[in-house]
Amino acid sequence: MSHSPRKGISVGRDLQNVPDLNYAITDAAALGFDFISVPIFHPRFVRNASSEVNYNYPLTRSDFVLPSSEWSRIVVGRISPWIDVDSPCEHLRKQSEKALVQEINYAIHLCLPTVLIKLRSINCANLARVINSFLVKNTQLQFWIQTPLCHPAAFVERLVNGDSASQYNPPACRDDDTWHWWNTLRMLCGNSTKLGLVPEIQPDLPDERALSRLCGEPIVATVLPTNVFLNNNKGYPVLSQLHQALMQRLFKLDIQPIITGASRHEKGIKVYLQYINHLHQCLPPPGPVEAFAKGYEDYLQCPLQPLHDNLESQTYEVFEKDPIKYKQYQEAVYHALLDRVPESEKETKVTIVMVVGAGRGPLVRQSLQAAIRAERRIKVYALEKNPNALVTLKTFQYEEWGDTVTIVSGDMRTYQPEGTALKVDILVSELLGSFSDNELSPECLDGAQRFLKDDGISIPCAYTSYLAPLHAPRLHASVANLRDPNCRDKTIARDDPYESGYVVRLHNVGVMAEAQAVFKFTHPNPQVTDGTIDNERYIKLRFAVENDDLLHGFAGYFDTALYKDVMLSILPETHSPGMFSWFPMFFPLKEPVALRKGDTIEVCMWRKCTAKEVWYEWCLTSPVPTQLQNALGQTYKIGL
């Protein structure tokens, strides 16, 4: 399967002093840059905080320098570096506060899309207050927060040596983590979606756990100083392998690199830009899953309820495009037929296969194909309750399948065949959801088990759900937006959106620990025979916290054994290559929970059932207890 190459990346140029803005824009464009980052005011223009001071000259360049369309398209305004609104010096604090408000107001006047603010330390309460004063006015301005990204020990060492890190205030202790700076500001601003992180790449990178956490943040751009680059054998600037790997991870988040600093190459700054473009083009082309999910990254969707709602043709069509799932189903039926019918009986014995929830017939086709491969005779019953899908099934029966397939209209849990009780050798279904049992496969297959012979085979024969703790500030903010009465997607709007689970293509998130098994179901279910069916479940999981972090909820996955070792999985570690039928689930917490290295996350989860409904409940018991979510299924439940 061929895939189109990746589109180009938007790269910016950071300029410290810009006496002629038009020339700077023209020069940057000629070099190939897409935008520039420039000071809103002259970076050394320290204004007096007194309101009585009147200046008899322009404080900065006029808005007439550029048309508004160019201000809003190719200029990022940078706040003056001397401004420190959290300075312990009262005079500087007041002076800085007035200057910051003045610069932000002027950025709004110019119609700039964003301002870039350099975060100095974890002490940023007053900065957050100033930013919040603009956020509550519903300004369209975005705030890009530049924060150093480096190994903590190396950061302190460079402070001591007096290099470029000295523009930041000293950290509280040697092992200070600059992520806490950003996290403090973000929390003080209510996790506003108008705040974006801009990590400033340093020569010494933090460890893998910190980088994984970084990839869960709402990163919009990254600052690349020229002193981070090395020279290759030909004297051209390149990044180390660790830096290359980081940039390639960030490219997948659609970030915009900003190159800052003086050129260290005789051919000028353009060679740095060419290298970044080359690095981006070296990314492998998007695979089938990535191509299928394009546009759905971190987009919340309600889980399907196929028992309650009849699926539309478009939904069937999307799922039927998955080549991997149906290939594995064919493989499972193929091996089941070989095990069921010995070679000596292949000409005389007919295996009865029932496809329950047949939809538009993909599993019927795979079963027929498996029989051809196995050289075994089969008779297929296709059971479907959706009257609209039955039209398609009967069309296939009339035009292709003939008497080999019998179409049956009805609900697998209640359908009663006329005459002699129907008993089948193989029961095939595709009733699994993103959390395995969340589309009520256990209840459906328990009801259909009466059709299965005592020694019959169920495909799938087992499935297990999994949970993993998730750092996902952008996703958590998206859940909050569902409470907004102006939410455009009315099909998913909620009075209390944190009480529900969502299907989502996880993208801009950080998974904190390997997923652990939650609920397992097997078929045939021995409880059906002895009349003690109980599909309720409860579990408590424990995850070790290896890095300071912020917990926003849990990712839900599943895997299934179709037959023996024929598997399907959406677990990150064992994901079936190329399969895109299922996105993971997201179970949010009502409020993010701060974690410290060495903490233990304890999460409790229940699967509760009544005669009419099934739902999940969840909560934390450690490191802090949280309120039980979705109690009695008051917001999110699946109808039987």
C-alpha positions as CSV (number, residue, x, y, z in Angstrom):
1,M,0.0,0.0,0.0
2,S,1.5,3.3,-1.0
3,H,1.2,6.4,1.1
4,S,1.6,10.1,0.2
5,P,4.7,11.9,1.6
6,R,4.4,14.1,4.5
7,K,3.6,17.8,4.0
8,G,6.2,20.4,4.7
9,I,6.8,21.8,8.1
10,S,6.4,25.5,9.2
11,V,9.7,26.8,10.5
12,G,10.2,30.2,12.2
13,R,13.2,32.5,12.7
14,D,13.7,34.2,16.0
15,L,15.3,37.7,15.7
16,Q,16.6,39.6,18.6
17,N,16.9,43.1,17.1
18,V,14.7,44.2,14.2
19,P,15.3,47.8,13.1
20,D,13.5,47.2,9.8
21,L,10.6,44.8,10.1
22,N,9.8,44.7,6.4
23,Y,13.4,43.8,5.5
24,A,13.4,41.1,8.2
25,I,10.3,39.5,6.8
26,T,11.5,39.7,3.2
27,D,14.9,38.3,4.2
28,A,13.4,35.4,6.3
29,A,11.0,34.5,3.5
30,A,13.8,34.5,0.9
31,L,15.7,32.0,3.1
32,G,12.6,29.8,3.3
33,F,11.3,30.6,6.8
34,D,7.5,30.7,7.2
35,F,7.3,33.3,10.1
36,I,9.4,35.3,12.4
37,S,9.5,35.9,16.1
38,V,10.3,39.5,17.0
39,P,10.2,41.7,20.1
40,I,7.0,43.7,20.4
41,F,9.0,46.5,22.0
42,H,12.7,47.1,21.8
43,P,14.2,44.4,24.2
44,R,16.3,47.0,26.1
45,F,13.5,49.6,26.4
46,V,12.8,49.5,30.1
47,R,9.7,51.7,30.7
48,N,9.0,53.6,33.9
49,A,6.2,52.1,36.0
50,S,4.8,55.4,37.0
51,S,1.5,56.3,35.2
52,E,2.6,60.0,35.3
53,V,5.4,59.5,32.8
54,N,4.5,60.6,29.3
55,Y,6.9,59.8,26.4
56,N,7.2,62.3,23.5
57,Y,8.2,59.6,21.0
58,P,6.7,56.4,19.8
59,L,7.2,53.5,22.2
60,T,7.5,51.0,19.4
61,R,7.0,50.5,15.7
62,S,3.7,51.6,14.2
63,D,0.9,49.2,13.1
64,F,1.2,50.9,9.7
65,V,4.5,49.0,9.1
66,L,2.5,45.9,8.0
67,P,-1.0,45.3,6.8
68,S,-3.1,43.4,9.5
69,S,-3.1,40.3,7.3
70,E,0.7,40.0,7.6
71,W,0.7,40.9,11.3
72,S,-1.7,38.0,11.9
73,R,0.0,35.5,9.6
74,I,3.8,35.8,9.8
75,V,4.7,37.6,13.1
76,V,4.9,36.1,16.6
77,G,5.4,38.8,19.2
78,R,8.0,38.2,21.9
79,I,7.7,39.8,25.3
80,S,10.7,41.8,26.4
81,P,13.3,39.7,28.2
82,W,13.8,42.1,31.1
83,I,10.2,41.8,32.2
84,D,9.9,39.9,35.5
85,V,6.4,40.2,37.0
86,D,7.3,37.8,39.9
87,S,10.5,39.6,40.9
88,P,11.1,39.9,44.7
89,C,12.0,43.5,44.0
90,E,8.8,45.5,44.3
91,H,9.9,48.2,41.9
92,L,10.9,45.8,39.1
93,R,7.7,43.8,39.7
94,K,5.4,46.8,39.3
95,Q,7.5,48.1,36.4
96,S,7.3,44.7,34.7
97,E,3.6,44.2,35.3
98,K,2.8,47.5,33.6
99,A,5.1,46.8,30.7
100,L,3.7,43.2,30.2
101,V,0.1,44.5,30.1
102,Q,1.2,47.2,27.7
103,E,2.9,44.7,25.4
104,I,0.1,42.2,25.4
105,N,-2.4,45.0,24.7
106,Y,-0.3,46.2,21.8
107,A,-0.1,42.6,20.4
108,I,-3.9,42.4,20.5
109,H,-4.1,45.8,18.7
110,L,-1.7,44.5,16.0
111,C,-3.9,41.3,15.6
112,L,-0.9,39.1,16.4
113,P,-2.0,35.4,16.6
114,T,0.3,34.8,19.6
115,V,2.8,36.2,22.0
116,L,5.9,34.3,23.2
117,I,6.6,34.6,27.0
118,K,9.8,33.2,28.5
119,L,9.1,31.5,31.8
120,R,11.8,32.2,34.4
121,S,11.1,29.9,37.3
122,I,8.4,28.0,39.2
123,N,7.5,31.3,40.9
124,C,5.0,32.5,38.3
125,A,1.8,33.3,40.3
126,N,1.8,37.0,39.2
127,L,2.5,36.1,35.6
128,A,-0.5,33.7,35.7
129,R,-2.7,36.5,37.2
130,V,-1.8,38.9,34.4
131,I,-2.4,36.2,31.7
132,N,-5.7,35.2,33.3
133,S,-6.8,38.9,33.2
134,F,-6.7,38.5,29.4
135,L,-8.1,35.0,29.2
136,V,-11.3,36.0,31.1
137,K,-11.9,38.6,28.4
138,N,-12.1,35.8,25.8
139,T,-9.2,37.3,23.8
140,Q,-8.3,35.4,20.7
141,L,-4.6,35.8,21.5
142,Q,-2.6,32.6,22.1
143,F,0.1,32.6,24.8
144,W,3.2,30.6,23.9
145,I,5.2,29.7,27.1
146,Q,8.9,29.2,26.4
147,T,10.5,26.8,29.0
148,P,14.0,25.3,29.0
149,L,14.1,21.6,28.3
150,C,17.2,20.1,29.7
151,H,18.6,17.7,32.3
152,P,18.2,19.3,35.7
153,A,21.8,18.8,36.8
154,A,23.1,20.2,33.5
155,F,20.8,23.2,33.9
156,V,22.2,24.1,37.3
157,E,25.7,23.6,36.0
158,R,25.2,26.1,33.2
159,L,23.7,28.5,35.6
160,V,26.9,28.3,37.7
161,N,29.0,28.7,34.6
162,G,27.1,31.8,33.6
163,D,26.1,30.9,30.1
164,S,22.8,31.5,28.3
165,A,20.8,29.8,31.0
166,S,21.4,32.8,33.3
167,Q,18.4,34.5,31.8
168,Y,16.3,32.2,34.0
169,N,16.0,32.5,37.8
170,P,17.9,29.8,39.8
171,P,15.9,26.7,40.5
172,A,14.9,25.9,44.1
173,C,17.2,22.9,44.3
174,R,19.7,21.0,42.2
175,D,17.3,18.4,41.0
176,D,14.6,20.9,40.1
177,D,12.5,19.9,37.1
178,T,11.7,22.7,34.7
179,W,8.5,20.9,33.8
180,H,7.1,22.1,37.2
181,W,7.5,25.7,36.0
182,W,5.2,25.1,33.1
183,N,2.8,22.9,35.1
184,T,2.5,25.5,37.8
185,L,1.6,28.2,35.3
186,R,-0.8,25.9,33.4
187,M,-2.6,25.0,36.6
188,L,-2.9,28.6,37.7
189,C,-4.4,29.4,34.4
190,G,-7.0,26.7,34.6
191,N,-5.5,24.5,31.9
192,S,-6.6,27.0,29.3
193,T,-6.4,25.8,25.7
194,K,-5.0,29.2,24.8
195,L,-1.7,28.3,26.6
196,G,0.8,26.4,24.5
197,L,4.1,25.0,25.6
198,V,7.3,26.0,23.7
199,P,10.2,23.9,25.0
200,E,13.6,25.4,24.4
201,I,15.9,22.6,23.5
202,Q,19.2,22.4,25.3
203,P,22.4,20.4,24.7
204,D,21.7,18.1,27.6
205,L,18.2,16.4,27.4
206,P,16.3,15.0,30.3
207,D,15.6,11.2,30.7
208,E,13.1,9.2,28.6
209,R,10.4,9.4,31.3
210,A,10.5,13.2,31.2
211,L,10.5,13.2,27.4
212,S,7.5,10.9,27.3
213,R,5.7,13.3,29.7
214,L,6.7,16.2,27.4
215,C,5.0,14.5,24.4
216,G,1.7,14.6,26.4
217,E,1.8,18.4,26.7
218,P,0.1,20.9,24.4
219,I,3.3,21.7,22.5
220,V,2.8,24.3,19.7
221,A,6.4,25.1,18.9
222,T,10.0,24.4,20.0
223,V,12.9,26.8,20.2
224,L,16.1,25.4,18.7
225,P,19.3,27.5,19.5
226,T,22.1,27.2,17.0
227,N,24.5,26.2,19.8
228,V,22.6,22.9,20.1
229,F,23.7,21.8,16.7
230,L,26.9,19.8,16.1
231,N,29.1,19.8,12.9
232,N,29.2,16.7,10.8
233,N,32.2,15.5,8.8
234,K,31.5,18.0,6.1
235,G,31.2,20.9,8.5
236,Y,27.4,21.3,8.2
237,P,25.2,21.6,11.3
238,V,23.3,18.5,12.5
239,L,21.7,17.4,15.7
240,S,22.8,14.5,17.9
241,Q,21.0,11.2,17.6
242,L,19.1,11.9,20.8
243,H,18.1,15.3,19.6
244,Q,17.0,13.9,16.2
245,A,14.8,11.3,17.9
246,L,13.2,14.0,20.1
247,M,12.5,16.3,17.1
248,Q,11.0,13.4,15.2
249,R,8.6,12.7,18.1
250,L,7.7,16.4,18.2
251,F,7.2,16.6,14.4
252,K,4.4,14.1,14.9
253,L,2.6,16.6,17.1
254,D,2.7,19.2,14.3
255,I,5.0,21.6,16.2
256,Q,6.7,24.6,14.6
257,P,10.4,24.8,15.1
258,I,11.9,28.2,15.8
259,I,15.6,28.6,15.1
260,T,17.3,31.2,17.3
261,G,20.9,32.4,17.7
262,A,23.6,33.4,15.3
263,S,24.7,31.2,12.5
264,R,27.9,29.2,13.1
265,H,28.3,28.2,9.5
266,E,29.8,30.2,6.7
267,K,26.7,29.7,4.5
268,G,24.5,31.3,7.0
269,I,21.3,30.4,8.9
270,K,19.8,28.8,5.8
271,V,21.7,25.5,6.3
272,Y,20.0,25.1,9.7
273,L,16.6,25.5,8.1
274,Q,17.6,23.0,5.3
275,Y,18.6,20.5,7.9
276,I,15.3,20.8,9.9
277,N,13.4,20.3,6.7
278,H,15.5,17.3,5.8
279,L,15.0,15.8,9.2
280,H,11.2,16.2,8.8
281,Q,11.2,14.6,5.4
282,C,13.1,11.6,6.8
283,L,10.1,10.7,8.9
284,P,8.6,7.4,7.7
285,P,5.5,8.0,5.6
286,P,2.2,7.6,7.5
287,G,1.1,3.9,7.9
288,P,-2.4,2.7,7.3
289,V,-3.5,3.4,10.9
290,E,-2.0,6.9,10.9
291,A,-3.5,7.7,7.5
292,F,-7.0,6.4,8.6
293,A,-6.9,8.3,11.9
294,K,-5.8,11.6,10.3
295,G,-8.0,14.4,11.6
296,Y,-9.3,12.2,14.5
297,E,-6.3,12.6,16.8
298,D,-7.5,13.4,20.3
299,Y,-11.1,13.8,19.0
300,L,-13.6,12.5,21.6
301,Q,-16.3,10.2,20.4
302,C,-19.2,8.4,22.2
303,P,-18.8,4.6,22.2
304,L,-21.1,2.8,19.8
305,Q,-24.2,1.1,21.3
306,P,-25.1,-1.3,18.5
307,L,-27.6,-3.2,20.7
308,H,-29.5,0.0,21.3
309,D,-29.0,1.7,18.0
310,N,-28.9,0.3,14.4
311,L,-25.7,1.2,12.8
312,E,-25.7,3.3,9.6
313,S,-24.2,2.1,6.3
314,Q,-21.3,4.6,6.6
315,T,-20.3,3.0,10.0
316,Y,-20.3,-0.5,8.5
317,E,-18.3,0.7,5.6
318,V,-15.6,2.2,7.8
319,F,-15.1,-0.9,9.8
320,E,-15.2,-3.2,6.7
321,K,-12.1,-1.3,5.3
322,D,-9.9,-2.9,8.0
323,P,-7.9,-5.6,6.2
324,I,-6.1,-6.9,9.3
325,K,-9.2,-7.7,11.5
326,Y,-10.9,-9.7,8.8
327,K,-7.8,-11.5,7.8
328,Q,-7.4,-12.7,11.4
329,Y,-11.0,-13.7,11.6
330,Q,-10.6,-15.8,8.4
331,E,-7.4,-17.3,9.9
332,A,-9.3,-18.2,13.1
333,V,-12.2,-19.9,11.2
334,Y,-9.7,-21.7,8.9
335,H,-7.9,-23.3,11.9
336,A,-11.2,-24.1,13.7
337,L,-12.4,-25.9,10.6
338,L,-9.2,-27.9,10.3
339,D,-9.5,-28.9,14.0
340,R,-13.2,-29.6,13.7
341,V,-13.2,-31.8,10.6
342,P,-10.4,-34.4,10.0
343,E,-9.1,-34.9,6.6
344,S,-10.9,-38.2,6.2
345,E,-14.3,-36.5,6.7
346,K,-13.8,-33.3,4.7
347,E,-16.0,-34.5,1.8
348,T,-18.9,-35.7,3.9
349,K,-19.1,-33.7,7.1
350,V,-20.7,-30.2,6.9
351,T,-19.7,-27.8,9.6
352,I,-22.5,-25.4,10.8
353,V,-21.3,-21.8,11.3
354,M,-23.4,-19.1,12.8
355,V,-22.4,-15.5,12.4
356,V,-24.2,-13.4,15.0
357,G,-24.5,-9.7,14.5
358,A,-23.6,-10.3,10.8
359,G,-24.0,-6.6,9.8
360,R,-23.4,-6.4,6.0
361,G,-21.7,-9.7,5.9
362,P,-17.9,-9.3,6.2
363,L,-17.6,-12.3,8.6
364,V,-19.9,-14.4,6.4
365,R,-17.5,-13.7,3.5
366,Q,-14.4,-14.6,5.6
367,S,-16.0,-17.8,6.8
368,L,-16.8,-18.9,3.2
369,Q,-13.3,-18.0,2.2
370,A,-11.8,-19.9,5.1
371,A,-13.8,-23.0,4.1
372,I,-12.4,-22.8,0.6
373,R,-8.8,-22.6,1.9
374,A,-9.4,-25.4,4.4
375,E,-11.2,-27.5,1.8
376,R,-14.1,-28.1,4.2
377,R,-17.8,-28.0,3.6
378,I,-19.8,-25.4,5.7
379,K,-23.4,-24.1,6.1
380,V,-23.6,-20.5,7.3
381,Y,-26.4,-18.9,9.3
382,A,-26.2,-15.1,9.3
383,L,-28.2,-13.6,12.2
384,E,-28.8,-9.9,12.2
385,K,-31.3,-7.6,14.0
386,N,-30.8,-4.4,11.9
387,P,-33.5,-4.5,9.2
388,N,-31.5,-2.1,7.0
389,A,-28.4,-4.4,7.0
390,L,-30.7,-7.4,6.2
391,V,-31.3,-5.8,2.8
392,T,-27.6,-6.0,2.0
393,L,-27.3,-9.6,3.4
394,K,-30.2,-10.8,1.3
395,T,-28.8,-9.1,-1.8
396,F,-25.5,-11.0,-1.3
397,Q,-27.4,-14.2,-0.7
398,Y,-29.3,-13.8,-3.9
399,E,-26.4,-12.7,-6.0
400,E,-23.4,-14.6,-4.6
401,W,-23.9,-17.0,-1.7
402,G,-27.0,-19.0,-2.6
403,D,-28.2,-21.8,-0.4
404,T,-24.8,-22.0,1.4
405,V,-26.0,-19.1,3.6
406,T,-29.3,-18.7,5.4
407,I,-30.2,-15.1,6.4
408,V,-32.0,-14.9,9.8
409,S,-33.7,-11.8,11.1
410,G,-33.6,-11.4,14.9
411,D,-31.8,-10.6,18.1
412,M,-29.3,-13.3,19.0
413,R,-30.4,-13.2,22.7
414,T,-34.1,-13.9,21.9
415,Y,-34.3,-15.5,18.5
416,Q,-36.1,-18.9,18.4
417,P,-35.7,-20.9,15.2
418,E,-38.8,-22.8,14.0
419,G,-38.9,-26.5,14.3
420,T,-35.8,-28.4,15.5
421,A,-33.5,-26.5,17.8
422,L,-30.5,-25.2,15.8
423,K,-27.1,-26.3,17.1
424,V,-23.9,-25.0,15.5
425,D,-20.3,-26.0,15.5
426,I,-18.7,-22.5,15.3
427,L,-20.2,-19.3,16.6
428,V,-18.6,-16.2,15.1
429,S,-19.1,-12.6,16.2
430,E,-17.5,-9.1,16.1
431,L,-19.2,-7.5,19.1
432,L,-16.1,-6.1,20.8
433,G,-15.6,-2.5,21.7
434,S,-12.6,-0.4,22.5
435,F,-12.6,-1.7,26.1
436,S,-13.5,-5.2,25.0
437,D,-16.8,-5.7,26.7
438,N,-18.2,-2.1,26.4
439,E,-20.5,-3.0,23.5
440,L,-21.9,-5.9,25.6
441,S,-20.3,-8.8,23.9
442,P,-20.6,-10.9,27.1
443,E,-24.3,-10.4,27.4
444,C,-24.9,-11.1,23.7
445,L,-22.7,-14.2,23.5
446,D,-24.1,-15.6,26.7
447,G,-27.6,-15.3,25.1
448,A,-26.4,-16.8,21.8
449,Q,-24.6,-19.7,23.5
450,R,-27.7,-21.8,23.4
451,F,-27.1,-22.3,19.7
452,L,-23.6,-23.7,20.3
453,K,-23.0,-27.4,20.6
454,D,-21.5,-28.6,23.8
455,D,-18.1,-29.0,22.2
456,G,-18.6,-26.0,19.9
457,I,-16.1,-23.2,19.2
458,S,-16.7,-19.5,19.9
459,I,-14.7,-17.0,17.8
460,P,-13.6,-15.0,19.8
461,C,-13.0,-17.4,22.7
462,A,-11.6,-14.8,25.2
463,Y,-11.0,-11.1,25.5
464,T,-9.4,-8.8,28.2
465,S,-9.6,-5.1,28.8
466,Y,-6.6,-3.0,30.1
467,L,-6.0,0.3,31.8
468,A,-2.9,2.6,31.8
469,P,-2.5,5.9,33.6
470,L,-2.5,8.9,31.2
471,H,-0.9,12.3,31.2
472,A,-3.3,14.2,28.8
473,P,-3.9,17.9,29.6
474,R,-5.2,18.7,26.1
475,L,-7.6,15.7,26.1
476,H,-8.8,16.6,29.6
477,A,-9.5,20.2,28.5
478,S,-11.5,18.8,25.5
479,V,-13.7,16.9,28.0
480,A,-14.3,20.1,29.9
481,N,-15.5,21.8,26.7
482,L,-18.3,19.2,26.3
483,R,-20.0,20.9,29.2
484,D,-20.1,24.2,27.2
485,P,-23.7,25.0,26.0
486,N,-22.1,26.2,22.8
487,C,-20.5,22.8,22.2
488,R,-20.9,22.2,18.4
489,D,-21.1,18.4,18.7
490,K,-24.5,18.0,20.4
491,T,-24.2,14.2,20.0
492,I,-21.5,14.1,22.7
493,A,-22.3,17.2,24.9
494,R,-22.7,16.3,28.6
495,D,-24.0,18.0,31.7
496,D,-21.1,16.3,33.5
497,P,-18.7,15.1,30.8
498,Y,-16.2,13.6,33.3
499,E,-18.7,10.9,34.2
500,S,-18.3,9.2,30.8
501,G,-15.8,7.2,28.9
502,Y,-14.8,8.2,25.3
503,V,-13.4,6.5,22.3
504,V,-10.4,8.5,21.1
505,R,-7.4,8.2,18.9
506,L,-4.7,9.0,21.5
507,H,-2.1,11.3,20.1
508,N,-0.9,14.2,22.2
509,V,-0.7,12.2,25.4
510,G,1.9,10.6,27.7
511,V,1.3,7.0,28.9
512,M,2.9,6.8,32.4
513,A,3.1,3.0,32.8
514,E,2.5,-0.2,31.0
515,A,-1.2,-1.2,30.8
516,Q,-2.5,-3.8,33.2
517,A,-5.3,-6.3,32.7
518,V,-8.8,-5.3,34.0
519,F,-11.7,-7.6,33.1
520,K,-11.5,-10.9,31.2
521,F,-14.4,-12.9,29.6
522,T,-14.3,-16.3,28.0
523,H,-16.7,-18.1,25.6
524,P,-18.3,-20.5,25.8
525,N,-19.2,-19.3,29.3
526,P,-19.5,-22.2,31.8
527,Q,-21.9,-20.1,33.9
528,V,-24.5,-20.3,31.1
529,T,-24.8,-24.0,31.6
530,D,-25.1,-24.0,35.4
531,G,-27.4,-20.9,35.4
532,T,-25.1,-18.6,37.5
533,I,-24.3,-15.9,34.9
534,D,-22.5,-13.0,36.6
535,N,-20.9,-10.4,34.3
536,E,-20.2,-7.9,37.0
537,R,-16.6,-7.3,37.7
538,Y,-14.4,-5.3,40.2
539,I,-10.6,-4.8,40.3
540,K,-8.0,-2.6,41.9
541,L,-4.9,-1.8,40.0
542,R,-1.6,-0.3,41.2
543,F,0.9,1.6,39.1
544,A,4.3,2.8,40.3
545,V,5.0,6.5,39.6
546,E,8.6,6.9,38.2
547,N,8.5,10.7,37.6
548,D,6.7,13.8,38.9
549,D,3.7,14.0,36.7
550,L,0.0,15.0,36.4
551,L,-2.6,12.3,36.1
552,H,-5.6,13.2,33.9
553,G,-7.3,9.8,33.5
554,F,-6.8,6.3,32.1
555,A,-6.4,4.9,28.7
556,G,-8.5,1.8,28.0
557,Y,-7.4,-1.0,25.6
558,F,-8.2,-4.6,24.9
559,D,-6.9,-7.8,23.3
560,T,-8.7,-10.9,22.2
561,A,-7.9,-14.5,21.4
562,L,-10.1,-15.3,18.4
563,Y,-9.0,-19.0,18.3
564,K,-6.0,-20.5,20.0
565,D,-3.1,-18.2,19.1
566,V,-4.9,-16.1,16.5
567,M,-5.0,-12.7,18.2
568,L,-6.2,-9.1,17.8
569,S,-4.9,-6.3,20.0
570,I,-5.0,-2.6,20.4
571,L,-2.5,-2.6,23.3
572,P,0.5,-0.4,22.4
573,E,2.9,-3.2,23.1
574,T,1.1,-5.9,21.0
575,H,-1.0,-3.8,18.6
576,S,-2.0,-5.7,15.5
577,P,0.0,-4.0,12.7
578,G,-2.1,-2.0,10.4
579,M,-5.4,-2.6,12.2
580,F,-7.6,0.5,12.7
581,S,-11.1,-0.8,13.6
582,W,-10.7,0.3,17.2
583,F,-9.4,3.4,18.9
584,P,-8.6,3.3,22.6
585,M,-10.9,4.5,25.4
586,F,-10.3,7.4,27.7
587,F,-11.7,7.4,31.3
588,P,-11.1,10.9,32.6
589,L,-10.7,12.0,36.2
590,K,-12.7,15.0,37.3
591,E,-9.6,16.9,38.4
592,P,-6.0,16.2,37.5
593,V,-4.0,14.6,40.3
594,A,-0.5,15.8,41.0
595,L,2.0,12.8,41.3
596,R,5.4,12.7,42.9
597,K,8.1,10.2,42.0
598,G,7.7,7.2,44.3
599,D,3.9,7.5,44.6
600,T,1.6,4.6,43.8
601,I,-1.5,5.1,41.7
602,E,-4.4,2.9,42.9
603,V,-7.4,2.9,40.7
604,C,-10.6,0.9,41.3
605,M,-13.0,0.0,38.5
606,W,-16.3,-1.7,38.5
607,R,-18.5,-3.2,35.7
608,K,-22.1,-3.1,37.0
609,C,-25.1,-4.7,35.4
610,T,-28.9,-4.7,35.7
611,A,-31.5,-6.4,33.5
612,K,-31.5,-3.4,31.3
613,E,-28.2,-1.6,31.5
614,V,-24.4,-2.0,32.0
615,W,-22.1,0.7,33.1
616,Y,-18.6,1.4,34.6
617,E,-17.7,3.2,37.8
618,W,-14.2,4.3,38.7
619,C,-12.2,6.2,41.3
620,L,-8.7,6.6,42.8
621,T,-7.8,5.5,46.3
622,S,-4.1,6.6,46.1
623,P,-2.1,8.9,46.1
624,V,-5.3,10.7,47.0
625,P,-8.9,9.4,47.1
626,T,-11.2,10.8,44.5
627,Q,-15.0,10.9,44.1
628,L,-16.5,7.8,42.6
629,Q,-17.3,8.6,39.0
630,N,-20.5,7.6,37.0
631,A,-22.1,6.2,40.2
632,L,-25.2,4.0,39.2
633,G,-24.4,4.9,35.6
634,Q,-26.0,8.2,35.9
635,T,-24.2,9.7,32.9
636,Y,-22.7,6.8,30.9
637,K,-24.5,3.5,30.5
638,I,-24.9,0.9,27.8
639,G,-28.5,-0.2,27.1
640,L,-29.3,-3.9,26.8
